[in-house]
């Protein structure tokens, strides 16, 4: 099985070249790299055009900033290989762990795999207490509606069989993608696995973008996509 690595990107000037190199050098099957630039304004787009597009990756340029969900929607549409992996452009998630993430799919046990930051023995950067509480609350609330027993619904590291993710109508443009996709995957009765991953989180000074307003919206998305979709 080959991989399609979809990288949503917005204003990641300091990390975009590093993440592409890390994805290129990561162990695992052959892969295509699809970067979706969500109308970056910090010089990221110029780096993509001059150094990466057509050389190391295929780049999709959005005409207006819409958010992570919109970027992923565009990237998933272009994926051509059997397994699709979401790879954030900030290197909070380690591409060297692709074999761990996709093993349940390769072994024909899973259709979808979530990389959990809260299980296993891999290293985790120690950061914000209230973020951890918020992640726990959102995961618990999502599990109550979906009847899943996930430990990390909000993880940015997910792998899908291509035919599954391309068949799902993704409606959310921003970070509501995580609860939306979880609700729709649960309704599809797909085989879902979790694997423990490492996590090298960023501070807000280092470029972290998600905030408390996104948490409030995630609660609405949990209710919306479980009860009204």
Backbone as numpy.savetxt, mean C-alpha at the origin, in Angstrom:
# Nx Ny Nz CAx CAy CAz Cx Cy Cz
5.50 -16.99 -10.83 4.67 -15.79 -10.83 5.54 -14.53 -10.83
5.16 -13.56 -11.64 5.89 -12.29 -11.68 5.13 -11.23 -10.88
5.84 -10.15 -10.54 5.29 -9.10 -9.69 5.05 -7.82 -10.47
4.00 -7.11 -10.09 3.79 -5.72 -10.48 3.86 -4.90 -9.20
4.84 -4.03 -9.11 5.02 -3.19 -7.92 4.45 -1.81 -8.22
3.38 -1.43 -7.53 2.74 -0.13 -7.75 3.17 0.82 -6.65
3.78 1.93 -7.04 4.33 2.90 -6.09 3.59 4.23 -6.24
2.64 4.55 -5.33 2.03 5.88 -5.34 3.03 6.88 -4.80
3.12 8.03 -5.43 4.20 8.97 -5.08 3.68 10.40 -5.09
3.94 11.11 -4.00 3.63 12.54 -3.95 4.68 13.26 -3.11
5.46 14.13 -3.74 6.49 14.93 -3.07 7.44 14.07 -2.24
8.11 13.15 -2.93 9.07 12.26 -2.28 10.46 12.44 -2.91
10.90 13.69 -3.03 12.16 14.00 -3.68 13.34 13.29 -3.03
13.34 13.20 -1.70 14.48 12.64 -0.99 14.54 11.11 -1.06
13.44 10.47 -1.39 13.41 9.01 -1.30 13.10 8.29 -2.60
12.60 8.98 -3.63 12.08 8.26 -4.79 13.17 7.45 -5.50
14.36 7.99 -5.66 15.42 7.23 -6.31 15.85 6.04 -5.45
15.86 6.24 -4.13 16.26 5.17 -3.22 15.25 4.02 -3.25
13.97 4.35 -3.28 12.97 3.29 -3.27 12.98 2.52 -4.58
13.18 3.20 -5.70 13.24 2.50 -6.98 14.45 1.57 -7.01
15.58 2.03 -6.51 16.76 1.17 -6.45 16.52 -0.04 -5.55
15.89 0.20 -4.38 15.62 -0.89 -3.44 14.64 -1.91 -4.05
13.62 -1.43 -4.74 12.65 -2.32 -5.38 13.33 -3.11 -6.50
14.19 -2.46 -7.26 14.89 -3.13 -8.36 15.80 -4.24 -7.84
16.47 -3.98 -6.71 17.45 -4.92 -6.18 16.86 -5.95 -5.23
15.59 -5.82 -4.87 14.97 -6.71 -3.88 14.93 -8.14 -4.40
15.05 -9.13 -3.50 14.93 -10.53 -3.92 13.51 -10.85 -4.34
13.36 -11.96 -5.04 12.04 -12.39 -5.45 11.92 -12.50 -6.96
10.71 -12.76 -7.44 10.49 -12.97 -8.87 10.75 -11.72 -9.71
10.78 -11.89 -11.03 10.88 -10.76 -11.95 9.71 -9.81 -11.71
9.94 -8.53 -12.01 8.91 -7.55 -11.68 8.88 -6.40 -12.67
7.73 -5.77 -12.75 7.59 -4.48 -13.40 7.33 -3.46 -12.29
7.85 -2.26 -12.47 7.67 -1.19 -11.50 6.81 -0.12 -12.13
5.70 0.20 -11.47 4.78 1.22 -11.96 4.69 2.32 -10.90
5.17 3.50 -11.23 5.10 4.65 -10.32 3.97 5.56 -10.78
3.15 5.98 -9.84 2.09 6.94 -10.16 2.40 8.23 -9.41
2.80 9.25 -10.17 3.12 10.54 -9.55 1.84 11.36 -9.41
1.48 11.63 -8.17 0.23 12.32 -7.85 0.42 13.84 -7.87
0.94 14.33 -9.00 1.18 15.76 -9.22 2.12 16.35 -8.17
3.30 15.75 -8.06 4.32 16.27 -7.14 4.78 17.65 -7.57
5.12 18.48 -6.56 5.53 19.86 -6.84 6.88 20.20 -6.22
7.58 19.20 -5.67 8.84 19.46 -4.97 10.07 19.07 -5.78
9.89 18.74 -7.04 11.01 18.29 -7.88 11.00 16.79 -8.13
10.10 16.08 -7.46 10.01 14.63 -7.67 9.68 14.30 -9.12
8.74 15.03 -9.70 8.31 14.75 -11.07 9.47 14.91 -12.05
10.31 15.91 -11.82 11.45 16.13 -12.71 12.46 14.99 -12.60
12.67 14.48 -11.39 13.56 13.33 -11.19 13.00 12.12 -11.93
11.71 11.92 -11.81 11.08 10.80 -12.50 11.26 10.91 -14.01
11.05 12.09 -14.55 11.13 12.29 -15.99 12.55 12.13 -16.51
13.52 12.60 -15.75 14.90 12.64 -16.22 15.67 11.35 -15.96
15.37 10.66 -14.84 16.22 9.55 -14.41 15.53 8.19 -14.36
14.21 8.17 -14.31 13.53 6.90 -14.00 12.57 6.45 -15.08
11.75 7.34 -15.58 10.71 6.97 -16.54 11.32 6.37 -17.81
10.89 5.16 -18.14 11.37 4.49 -19.33 12.71 3.81 -19.17
13.37 4.03 -18.04 14.67 3.40 -17.78 14.55 2.35 -16.69
14.04 2.74 -15.54 13.93 1.82 -14.40 12.48 1.48 -14.09
11.54 2.27 -14.57 10.14 2.06 -14.23 9.24 2.72 -15.27
7.97 2.35 -15.23 6.94 3.02 -16.01 6.26 4.02 -15.10
6.12 5.26 -15.53 5.57 6.31 -14.68 4.28 6.85 -15.27
3.26 6.95 -14.41 1.99 7.57 -14.78 1.93 8.92 -14.09
1.66 9.97 -14.84 1.63 11.33 -14.28 0.18 11.81 -14.18
-0.29 12.01 -12.96 -1.64 12.55 -12.78 -1.62 14.06 -12.96
-2.67 14.60 -13.51 -2.73 16.02 -13.84 -3.11 16.90 -12.66
-3.62 16.28 -11.60 -3.99 17.04 -10.40 -3.79 16.13 -9.20
-3.42 16.70 -8.07 -3.22 15.91 -6.86 -4.56 15.39 -6.36
-4.66 14.05 -6.21 -5.92 13.45 -5.78 -5.79 12.62 -4.51
-4.64 12.01 -4.27 -4.47 11.21 -3.08 -4.02 9.79 -3.39
-3.66 9.06 -2.33 -3.09 7.72 -2.49 -4.05 6.76 -3.19
-5.33 6.79 -2.81 -6.27 5.87 -3.42 -6.38 6.07 -4.92
-6.41 7.32 -5.36 -6.50 7.62 -6.78 -5.25 7.15 -7.52
-4.09 7.35 -6.89 -2.84 6.90 -7.50 -2.80 5.38 -7.63
-3.25 4.69 -6.59 -3.27 3.23 -6.65 -4.25 2.74 -7.71
-5.41 3.37 -7.79 -6.40 3.00 -8.80 -5.79 3.07 -10.20
-5.04 4.13 -10.47 -4.40 4.28 -11.78 -3.32 3.22 -11.98
-2.56 2.94 -10.94 -1.50 1.95 -11.06 -2.00 0.54 -11.22
-3.04 0.17 -10.48 -3.59 -1.18 -10.58 -4.10 -1.47 -11.99
-4.68 -0.47 -12.61 -5.21 -0.65 -13.96 -4.12 -1.04 -14.95
-2.91 -0.54 -14.72 -1.80 -0.78 -15.64 -1.02 -2.05 -15.34
-1.26 -2.69 -14.19 -0.49 -3.87 -13.79 -0.74 -5.03 -14.75
0.32 -5.75 -15.08 0.22 -6.84 -16.05 0.62 -8.20 -15.48
1.29 -8.23 -14.34 1.79 -9.50 -13.80 0.84 -10.12 -12.79
1.15 -11.34 -12.37 0.21 -12.14 -11.59 -0.03 -11.63 -10.17
1.00 -11.06 -9.53 0.87 -10.57 -8.16 1.13 -9.07 -8.15
0.26 -8.32 -7.51 0.38 -6.86 -7.41 0.70 -6.49 -5.97
1.77 -5.73 -5.78 2.19 -5.28 -4.45 2.12 -3.76 -4.38
1.60 -3.24 -3.28 1.63 -1.80 -3.00 2.93 -1.49 -2.27
3.71 -0.56 -2.81 4.97 -0.14 -2.20 4.97 1.37 -2.05
4.87 1.86 -0.81 4.92 3.30 -0.61 6.30 3.84 -0.99
6.35 5.10 -1.40 7.58 5.70 -1.92 8.49 6.24 -0.83
8.11 6.08 0.43 8.88 6.70 1.52 9.82 5.72 2.22
9.84 4.46 1.79 10.71 3.43 2.36 10.38 3.11 3.82
9.14 3.36 4.24 8.72 2.87 5.56 8.59 1.34 5.55
8.41 0.78 4.36 8.30 -0.67 4.20 9.46 -1.16 3.34
10.05 -2.29 3.72 11.30 -2.76 3.15 11.06 -3.70 1.96
11.47 -3.31 0.74 11.27 -4.18 -0.42 11.98 -5.53 -0.31
13.00 -5.65 0.54 13.69 -6.93 0.68 12.78 -8.01 1.27
11.61 -7.60 1.77 10.68 -8.55 2.38 9.59 -9.02 1.40
9.74 -8.74 0.12 8.78 -9.24 -0.87 8.57 -10.75 -0.78
9.65 -11.55 -0.64 9.42 -13.00 -0.55 8.53 -13.40 0.63
8.66 -12.68 1.74 7.81 -12.96 2.91 6.37 -12.60 2.60
6.17 -11.45 1.95 4.82 -10.95 1.69 4.07 -11.84 0.70
4.76 -12.34 -0.30 4.05 -13.07 -1.36 4.04 -14.58 -1.16
4.75 -15.09 -0.16 4.84 -16.54 0.01 3.49 -17.23 0.11
2.51 -16.70 0.87 1.21 -17.37 0.92 0.50 -17.44 -0.43
0.75 -16.46 -1.30 0.16 -16.50 -2.64 0.92 -17.50 -3.51
2.23 -17.45 -3.46 3.05 -18.38 -4.25 2.71 -19.83 -3.92
2.46 -20.10 -2.64 2.18 -21.47 -2.20 0.71 -21.85 -2.36
-0.06 -20.98 -3.04 -1.47 -21.26 -3.35 -2.36 -21.32 -2.11
-1.97 -20.63 -1.05 -2.79 -20.59 0.16 -3.64 -19.32 0.25
-3.21 -18.25 -0.39 -3.85 -16.95 -0.21 -4.15 -16.28 -1.53
-5.14 -15.41 -1.51 -5.44 -14.53 -2.63 -4.99 -13.10 -2.33
-4.97 -12.75 -1.05 -4.59 -11.42 -0.58 -3.71 -11.59 0.66
-2.65 -10.79 0.76 -1.78 -10.85 1.94 -1.57 -9.44 2.48
-1.78 -9.29 3.80 -1.52 -8.04 4.49 -0.20 -8.19 5.25
0.68 -7.21 5.11 1.91 -7.18 5.90 1.65 -6.45 7.20
1.66 -7.18 8.31 1.31 -6.59 9.60 2.54 -6.04 10.32
2.42 -4.80 10.77 3.48 -4.17 11.56 3.44 -4.61 13.01
2.40 -5.32 13.41 2.18 -5.60 14.82 2.21 -7.09 15.16
2.79 -7.88 14.28 2.97 -9.30 14.58 4.36 -9.71 14.11
4.89 -10.75 14.70 6.22 -11.22 14.32 7.32 -10.53 15.09
8.55 -10.80 14.68 9.72 -10.37 15.44 10.57 -9.35 14.70
10.12 -8.85 13.59 10.95 -7.96 12.78 11.03 -6.56 13.40
12.06 -5.79 13.07 12.28 -4.49 13.74 11.22 -3.45 13.39
10.91 -2.61 14.35 9.94 -1.53 14.19 10.52 -0.27 14.81
10.47 0.82 14.08 10.87 2.08 14.66 9.83 2.52 15.68
10.28 3.00 16.84 9.38 3.46 17.89 9.01 4.92 17.62
7.69 5.17 17.47 7.25 6.53 17.15 6.06 6.94 18.02
4.91 7.21 17.41 3.82 7.90 18.08 2.86 6.95 18.79
2.67 7.16 20.09 1.76 6.35 20.88 0.34 6.43 20.36
-0.15 7.66 20.08 -1.54 7.82 19.69 -1.81 7.29 18.28
-0.78 7.25 17.45 -0.94 6.59 16.15 -1.19 5.10 16.34
-0.45 4.51 17.27 -0.63 3.08 17.54 -2.02 2.80 18.09
-2.48 3.67 19.00 -3.84 3.52 19.53 -4.86 3.66 18.41
-4.67 4.68 17.56 -5.60 4.90 16.46 -5.64 3.71 15.50
-4.47 3.17 15.17 -4.43 2.00 14.30 -5.19 0.83 14.92
-5.00 0.65 16.23 -5.69 -0.44 16.91 -7.20 -0.27 16.90
-7.66 0.96 17.13 -9.10 1.23 17.13 -9.70 1.00 15.75
-9.02 1.51 14.71 -9.54 1.35 13.35 -9.56 -0.12 12.93
-8.51 -0.85 13.29 -8.48 -2.28 12.96 -9.58 -3.03 13.69
-9.77 -2.71 14.97 -10.83 -3.36 15.75 -12.20 -3.07 15.15
-12.46 -1.81 14.83 -13.75 -1.43 14.27 -13.97 -2.11 12.92
-12.95 -2.13 12.09 -13.05 -2.80 10.80 -13.34 -4.29 10.99
-12.63 -4.92 11.91 -12.83 -6.35 12.16 -14.25 -6.65 12.64
-14.82 -5.74 13.42 -16.18 -5.95 13.92 -17.18 -5.98 12.77
-16.94 -5.18 11.74 -17.86 -5.15 10.59 -17.58 -6.27 9.61
-16.30 -6.60 9.40 -15.94 -7.59 8.38 -15.90 -9.01 8.91
-15.84 -9.16 10.24 -15.66 -10.46 10.88 -14.33 -11.10 10.53
-13.33 -10.28 10.23 -11.96 -10.74 10.05 -11.22 -10.57 11.38
-10.04 -11.20 11.49 -9.23 -11.02 12.70 -7.87 -10.45 12.37
-7.86 -9.41 11.54 -6.62 -8.73 11.18 -5.99 -8.07 12.40
-4.68 -7.94 12.38 -3.99 -7.17 13.41 -3.59 -5.78 12.92
-3.63 -5.55 11.58 -3.16 -4.28 11.03 -3.89 -3.96 9.73
-5.14 -3.53 9.85 -5.93 -3.18 8.68 -5.31 -2.03 7.90
-4.70 -1.09 8.60 -4.19 0.13 7.98 -2.81 -0.02 7.34
-2.25 -1.20 7.35 -0.92 -1.36 6.77 -0.87 -0.90 5.32
0.25 -0.31 4.94 0.45 0.09 3.56 1.06 -0.99 2.71
1.36 -2.14 3.30 2.00 -3.24 2.57 0.98 -4.34 2.32
0.49 -4.42 1.10 -0.51 -5.41 0.75 -0.15 -6.03 -0.59
-0.45 -7.32 -0.75 -0.23 -8.03 -2.01 -1.54 -8.68 -2.45
-1.80 -8.66 -3.73 -3.06 -9.18 -4.28 -2.78 -10.01 -5.54
-3.57 -11.03 -5.77 -3.62 -11.60 -7.10 -4.19 -10.53 -8.04
-3.58 -10.37 -9.19 -3.94 -9.26 -10.07 -5.41 -9.27 -10.45
-5.96 -10.42 -10.76 -7.35 -10.45 -11.22 -8.32 -9.99 -10.13
-7.90 -10.13 -8.87 -8.76 -9.71 -7.76 -8.75 -8.19 -7.60
-7.56 -7.61 -7.53 -7.50 -6.16 -7.29 -8.03 -5.39 -8.50
-7.87 -5.92 -9.71 -8.38 -5.22 -10.88 -9.89 -5.34 -11.03
-10.49 -6.31 -10.34 -11.94 -6.48 -10.41 -12.68 -5.62 -9.39
-11.94 -5.00 -8.46 -12.57 -4.21 -7.41 -12.63 -2.74 -7.82
-13.79 -2.16 -7.70 -13.99 -0.74 -8.00 -13.54 0.08 -6.80
-12.39 0.74 -6.93 -11.85 1.55 -5.83 -12.42 2.96 -5.94
-13.14 3.38 -4.92 -13.82 4.67 -4.94 -13.07 5.77 -4.19
-12.33 5.40 -3.16 -11.67 6.38 -2.32 -10.43 6.95 -3.00
-10.24 8.26 -2.89 -9.09 8.91 -3.49 -7.92 9.07 -2.52
-8.20 9.10 -1.22 -7.12 9.35 -0.28 -6.83 8.09 0.54
-6.57 8.28 1.84 -6.19 7.16 2.70 -7.38 6.27 3.08
-8.58 6.65 2.64 -9.72 5.79 2.85 -9.62 4.49 2.06
-8.62 4.40 1.20 -8.40 3.17 0.44 -8.27 1.96 1.35
-7.59 2.07 2.48 -7.31 0.90 3.32 -8.59 0.27 3.89
-9.46 1.03 4.56 -10.71 0.41 5.02 -11.63 0.01 3.89
-11.63 0.75 2.78 -12.48 0.39 1.65 -12.06 -0.95 1.07
-10.78 -1.12 0.78 -10.34 -2.36 0.16 -10.52 -3.53 1.10
-10.35 -3.30 2.40 -10.55 -4.38 3.37 -12.00 -4.84 3.39
-12.93 -3.89 3.38 -14.35 -4.25 3.36 -14.71 -5.02 2.10
-14.21 -4.58 0.97 -14.57 -5.23 -0.30 -13.89 -6.58 -0.46
-12.68 -6.72 0.07 -12.02 -8.02 0.05 -12.79 -9.00 0.95
-13.22 -8.53 2.12 -13.96 -9.39 3.05 -15.27 -9.87 2.41
-15.95 -9.00 1.71 -17.22 -9.38 1.07 -17.00 -10.35 -0.08
-15.79 -10.37 -0.64 -15.50 -11.26 -1.74 -15.15 -12.67 -1.33
-15.06 -12.90 -0.02 -14.75 -14.24 0.49 -13.44 -14.79 -0.07
-12.44 -13.89 -0.21 -11.12 -14.31 -0.67 -10.31 -14.86 0.51
-9.30 -15.61 0.20 -8.41 -16.15 1.22 -7.41 -15.06 1.60
-7.46 -14.64 2.86 -6.63 -13.53 3.34 -5.63 -14.06 4.36
-4.38 -13.67 4.19 -3.33 -14.01 5.15 -2.67 -12.74 5.65
-2.06 -12.83 6.83 -1.19 -11.79 7.36 0.20 -12.37 7.57
1.22 -11.54 7.33 2.60 -11.92 7.66 3.24 -10.76 8.40
4.13 -11.07 9.32 4.83 -10.03 10.06 5.88 -9.35 9.20
5.93 -8.03 9.25 6.91 -7.25 8.49 7.61 -6.26 9.41
8.73 -5.75 8.96 9.40 -4.66 9.67 8.76 -3.33 9.26
9.04 -2.30 10.05 8.43 -1.00 9.77 9.38 0.10 10.20
9.72 0.96 9.24 10.65 2.06 9.49 9.89 3.37 9.29
9.02 3.67 10.24 8.13 4.82 10.13 8.85 6.15 10.11
8.16 7.16 9.56 8.70 8.51 9.50 7.98 9.42 10.49
8.67 10.47 10.90 8.03 11.53 11.68 7.39 12.52 10.69
6.60 13.44 11.23 6.00 14.46 10.35 7.08 15.36 9.76
8.14 15.62 10.53 9.24 16.43 10.00 9.95 15.73 8.85
9.89 14.41 8.85 10.54 13.63 7.79 9.62 13.41 6.59
8.37 13.88 6.68 7.50 13.82 5.52 6.24 12.99 5.67
5.96 12.48 6.88 4.74 11.70 7.07 3.52 12.57 6.77
2.53 12.01 6.05 1.42 12.84 5.57 0.08 12.55 6.25
-0.15 11.33 6.71 -1.45 10.97 7.25 -1.66 11.65 8.60
-2.89 12.11 8.88 -3.18 12.83 10.12 -4.50 12.39 10.73
-4.89 13.09 11.80 -6.08 12.67 12.55 -7.36 12.79 11.71
-7.40 13.74 10.79 -8.59 13.87 9.94 -8.77 12.63 9.07
-7.65 12.05 8.65 -7.74 10.82 7.87 -8.28 9.68 8.72
-7.96 9.69 10.02 -8.51 8.68 10.92 -10.02 8.79 11.05
-10.52 10.02 11.15 -11.97 10.23 11.22 -12.64 9.75 9.94
-12.03 10.08 8.81 -12.59 9.64 7.53 -12.56 8.12 7.41
-11.52 7.50 7.96 -11.43 6.03 7.91 -12.60 5.39 8.64
-13.03 5.98 9.76 -14.18 5.44 10.49 -15.42 5.48 9.60
-15.62 6.62 8.93 -16.77 6.72 8.02 -16.67 5.68 6.91
-15.46 5.47 6.37 -15.28 4.49 5.30 -15.58 3.07 5.77
-15.21 2.76 7.00 -15.51 1.43 7.55 -17.02 1.20 7.55
-17.76 2.19 8.03 -19.21 2.07 8.07 -19.79 2.03 6.66
-19.34 2.97 5.84 -19.89 3.11 4.48 -19.71 1.85 3.65
-18.50 1.32 3.59 -18.23 0.21 2.67 -18.64 -1.14 3.21
-18.91 -1.22 4.50 -19.42 -2.47 5.06 -20.94 -2.53 5.07
-21.59 -1.38 5.22 -23.05 -1.38 5.36 -23.79 -0.89 4.12
-23.16 -0.01 3.35 -23.88 0.66 2.28 -23.33 0.39 0.89
-22.42 -0.53 0.74 -21.86 -0.88 -0.57 -21.98 -2.38 -0.81
